[in-house]
Amino acid sequence: MLALRLVRGTHHLVLLRRLLVAAAAAGVGFLLLCTLGYAVGHPAHAAAASLRLLWCAIPLAATVYFAVAVARTDPSIRPRPGLSAIGLGPARLTALAAASTAVSCTLGSMLALLFYLHLRGDITGLPFDGAAAELLAADQPIPLAAALTLLAILPVVASTAAGLALRPRKTVTAERAEGAERPAPSGLPWGVALLAIGLAVETYAGQGGQGGAFPLPGRFEGSPGGVLAGWILTAVGLAMAGPGITHWCGRLLQTARPGAVRLLAGRVLMSESRRIGRPLGVVCAVVSGALAAGTVYGSGSGSGSPAGDFGPLSGLAAGLVVACTTATLLTAALEAKQCRARTTEALLRLGAPATVLRTAALMRAGVLLAVFLPLTWLVAELAAVPLRG
């Protein structure tokens, strides 16, 4: 009940972010229900239905990632003086964040169920009722227990992930408490290694013929499972390497006798490398995958599939992944801005011009674009090579 009261009384921008989480959850729930409808309508194709369900794990993971980022920026769960006296300590606030995430995802799942039943024709009296009856196997009854189980996956996983990400941490070193410099992120070598392994797996799988087809949940057939595994390794590698790359971008800005603006921009990038580096790496992986797929299948080559075979459910899944990862990056940038609000206020009180802060922000954005855009293009080109074959 307290979580519902917090949802009602939050700022409109915070409420908008939660509604975006609900919309993403609705999209994932609709994909899961469509997979269930395919399994009900094609009982002889159990393996294909299982593969379609496995494909839904990618947009589900992107939605969970976005939901956790939104929970981290929720101002209602920040510890404030006096809250512990009324029983709202750090552990209780973490539980409230998990409950709020579950409420948003459950709302989206219920909307997905209503929309799915409406398109099947089970709910009438509205426009487009029964418009997709043949596609959604309207002639077969949907098992309610299975549908509710599938719809419960996202709220449970998202609330658990939010609780784990926001759990109270008791080990805070004295150096971090005093604001001393932290070491560079240690995931760069492992990220580069996973990136190379992923590209190698994609190349090997792409040259291995058409064995092990792994169809997307639409009309996009003939995608080898090894290529998918290689892309996942590539995405994980870029996510692990993102903080290290961002940290070294900050160091790059401070080379060759930097001035005040470059020094400020570089220090901010180094301090925020862990917060914004991982979302940057994930967006880089998603965009590179989209560019590779667009290059190959947009020209009608690769696996013998024409460009028109990219079905509506595949488009919905791809749109969810792109939207959720981009929104996560923007949310992480907002969180970083909130965390350095005191530093910004202190600089303004000391007489620093506002143009200096804006120039430093533009410089940070410029160096990140200058590094991550070529990296995204390079990974996309390398990933498209086995698909063209």
Buried (B, 14 or more C-beta within 10 A) or exposed (E): EEBEEBBEEBEEEBBEBBBBBBBBBBBBBBBBBBBBBBBBBEEEEEEBBEBBBBBBEBBBBBBBBBBBBBBBBBEBBEEEEEBEEEEBEBEBBBBBBBBBBBBBBBBBBBBBBBBBBBBBBBBEEEEEBBEBBEBBBBEBEBEEEBBEEBBBBBBEBBBBBBBEBBEEEEEEEEEEEEEEEBEBBEBBEBBBBBBBBBBBBBBBBBEBEEEEEBBBBBBBBBBBBBBBBBBBBBBBBBBBBBBBBBBBBBBBBBEEEBEEBBBBBBBBBBBBBBBBBBBBBBBBBBBBBBBBBBBBBEEEBBBEBEEEBBBEBBEBBBEBBBBBBBBBBEBBBBBBEEEBEEBBEEBEEEEBEEEBBEBBBEBBEEBBEEBBEEBBBEBBEBBBBBBEB
